[in-house]
Amino acid sequence: MVRFSASGVRLDQALAFEANTSRAKAQEWIEAGLVRVGGKVITKPSYKLRGETVEVEPPPPVAATVAAEDIPLEVLYEDPDLIVINKPAGMITHPAPGVYSGTLVNAILGRFGLDVTLGEGEEADELRLSAPRPELVRPGIVHRLDKDTSGVIVVARHEAAHRRLSEAFAGRSVYKRYLALTMGIPREGTLSAPIGRHPVDRTRMHVGGVAARHAQTDFEVLASVAQHALVSAILHTGRTHQIRVHLKHLHAPILGDDVYGKPSNLIARQALHAYELRLQHPRTGKYLHFVAPVPADMVRAWRLLGGAWPEDVQTEAEKAPVVGPPR
């Protein structure tokens, strides 16, 4: 039971604050007839309080469910504390609005049956306090890769491992190296350029955008051919779309990136791969090093451009058919 008194504020605003929930959830409770003001049921969220006592019995949270699915996974490493997976391009890391099947989370639940680990921050608070959304159920997920970015991703097998790995990622003590094919040849070295939401298109990120936060990436050109490059990118921060946005800023967008560059008939997705990950084991503290070989579609695209892979870069066998025009 939540009970409080307030004056001069809207009912939904006061309830959201006192019940430590979202305003949308407070409005749901009010409109459902769960809120009494001065002993009377009030169903109007905009009702202006005048010092009355407000009472509400929040409904019990509804368990969020994400289906366990039998989806093949390439497991690079596993032990009782963590799992390391080579995520294929085209797979979403965790459920999103309208996409509750075929994700890495569905596959993890199907193969490993992990205990549910909640997300971090405000979303996690909302999940604990109200009816949770499936997109917030993220068993073991401590970092993400974009849907069309392939490569190495680590998953925690229990809460303690999740907490320690999350702290390591937040503390920037994890080494993350990506490989990308670019249209144009970027300037090498360290780029420090804050990233925020695009001021017009809220689905995109932008250097110097709205509420921009510090972002830093080290770039090295491993090889080049004509006006294309094979680029190594080491992340020092983990902003949304960071490498894609930074390379666009350097006038060398990723090949096939239809958000920050343009589609390509050489590859049906952005040519970006999470190649290497180094971190401390969450239990033993031992340093672990993982490499996910570059997938066949990126290798093929680079060769069609006339390039050759450096000998020290691991690649998969070329199993994929020649990629046709972008879908």
C-alpha positions, -999 to 999 in steps of 0.1 A, spaced: 0 0 0 12 35 -10 -2 63 11 7 100 10 -7 136 9 1 163 -16 -12 197 -27 -10 217 -59 2 189 -82 -14 165 -106 -24 132 -93 -3 112 -118 28 132 -111 26 129 -74 18 92 -76 47 85 -99 71 102 -75 57 86 -43 54 51 -57 89 54 -75 74 44 -108 69 59 -143 42 85 -149 27 62 -176 24 34 -150 8 58 -125 -17 68 -151 -26 32 -158 -33 26 -121 -55 57 -119 -75 49 -150 -80 13 -137 -97 27 -106 -69 16 -82 -63 50 -67 -84 67 -39 -82 104 -31 -98 114 2 -115 80 2 -130 83 -33 -119 66 -64 -104 91 -89 -99 80 -125 -86 113 -139 -48 114 -140 -48 152 -143 -68 157 -111 -52 185 -90 -45 174 -55 -56 198 -26 -40 182 4 -61 150 4 -47 116 14 -40 94 -17 -40 56 -13 -32 30 -39 -25 -8 -37 -2 -14 -68 -10 -46 -86 15 -74 -83 41 -74 -111 34 -97 -140 63 -120 -148 79 -112 -180 86 -142 -202 109 -147 -232 107 -180 -249 136 -204 -248 143 -213 -285 165 -240 -301 188 -217 -321 224 -227 -330 251 -208 -313 289 -208 -319 303 -210 -284 339 -198 -282 343 -206 -245 322 -216 -215 327 -223 -178 304 -222 -147 307 -183 -146 305 -171 -182 299 -179 -218 316 -164 -249 297 -165 -282 305 -155 -317 273 -137 -326 262 -139 -362 252 -109 -382 214 -105 -384 208 -116 -348 195 -91 -323 212 -93 -289 180 -91 -267 143 -87 -273 131 -53 -285 96 -39 -290 79 -61 -315 108 -85 -317 105 -112 -291 119 -142 -310 151 -152 -327 173 -131 -304 205 -141 -287 186 -141 -254 161 -166 -268 190 -188 -280 208 -185 -246 177 -195 -227 172 -225 -250 207 -238 -247 218 -228 -212 186 -219 -193 202 -191 -174 186 -173 -145 171 -139 -156 195 -110 -150 179 -76 -153 193 -46 -171 209 -18 -154 198 17 -143 163 32 -148 150 4 -170 159 -21 -143 142 -1 -117 110 1 -138 112 -37 -143 114 -44 -107 86 -20 -97 60 -27 -124 47 -51 -150 79 -58 -169 83 -57 -206 99 -87 -224 125 -64 -240 139 -57 -205 145 -94 -198 182 -99 -206 196 -130 -190 233 -126 -186 237 -98 -211 264 -73 -200 271 -56 -233 255 -55 -268 263 -57 -304 241 -42 -331 219 -66 -350 240 -65 -381 274 -65 -363 289 -99 -359 315 -111 -334 325 -119 -299 301 -112 -270 303 -124 -234 273 -136 -213 273 -140 -175 258 -173 -161 248 -159 -127 242 -127 -108 276 -124 -92 294 -128 -126 270 -104 -142 277 -77 -116 315 -81 -119 315 -81 -156 292 -51 -158 316 -32 -135 345 -41 -157 328 -28 -188 316 3 -170 351 9 -157 366 6 -192 389 -23 -181 378 -45 -210 397 -45 -243 374 -44 -273 388 -45 -308 366 -44 -340 374 -47 -376 356 -27 -403 356 -22 -440 352 14 -449 343 36 -479 372 61 -477 404 59 -457 401 74 -421 427 93 -403 446 70 -380 451 77 -343 428 84 -314 395 102 -320 378 118 -290 344 131 -302 313 132 -280 282 113 -293 246 121 -287 212 116 -303 208 131 -338 189 164 -334 163 155 -361 163 117 -365 161 102 -330 169 67 -343 204 78 -352 234 90 -332 256 120 -341 289 136 -331 280 165 -310 243 155 -309 217 160 -282 230 152 -247 264 142 -262 287 121 -240 324 115 -242 334 89 -268 369 77 -277 381 53 -303 416 43 -316 418 37 -354 445 19 -374 444 12 -411 455 -24 -416 453 -23 -454 438 -2 -481 428 -6 -517 416 23 -540 394 44 -517 385 16 -492 402 5 -460 404 -25 -436 403 -7 -403 411 -18 -367 390 1 -341 397 -2 -303 369 12 -281 377 31 -250 340 39 -244 308 21 -253 284 46 -268 256 35 -291 268 30 -327 302 45 -316 324 31 -343 299 37 -370 294 73 -360 331 80 -355 340 66 -389 312 86 -406 327 117 -388 361 108 -403 345 107 -438 350 69 -440 316 53 -433 314 15 -430 308 -4 -462 271 -14 -464 260 8 -435 227 21 -447 222 43 -417 255 62 -416 267 55 -451 249 37 -479 240 1 -489 265 -19 -510 261 -47 -535 292 -63 -520 278 -71 -486 242 -72 -472 250 -55 -439 275 -31 -423 309 -46 -426 317 -44 -389 329 -73 -367 337 -75 -330 370 -93 -335 388 -94 -302 379 -92 -265 402 -93 -234 389 -92 -198 395 -105 -164 376 -136 -153 348 -125 -129 358 -152 -103 395 -159 -107 407 -126 -120 427 -144 -147 430 -126 -180 411 -142 -208 416 -135 -245 390 -143 -272 391 -139 -310 361 -144 -333 374 -151 -368 362 -126 -395 331 -140 -412 330 -150 -448 309 -122 -461 334 -95 -450 363 -115 -464 345 -119 -497 336 -82 -499 372 -72 -493 385 -96 -519 359 -83 -544 373 -48 -538 408 -62 -547 422 -64 -512 440 -92 -493 437 -99 -456 468 -94 -434 483 -127 -424 478 -121 -387 440 -116 -390 420 -148 -385 392 -155 -410 365 -182 -414 364 -205 -444 344 -189 -471 311 -208 -468 287 -180 -478 274 -176 -513 282 -145 -533 261 -117 -519 236 -101 -544 222 -66 -544 212 -53 -509 177 -63 -498 
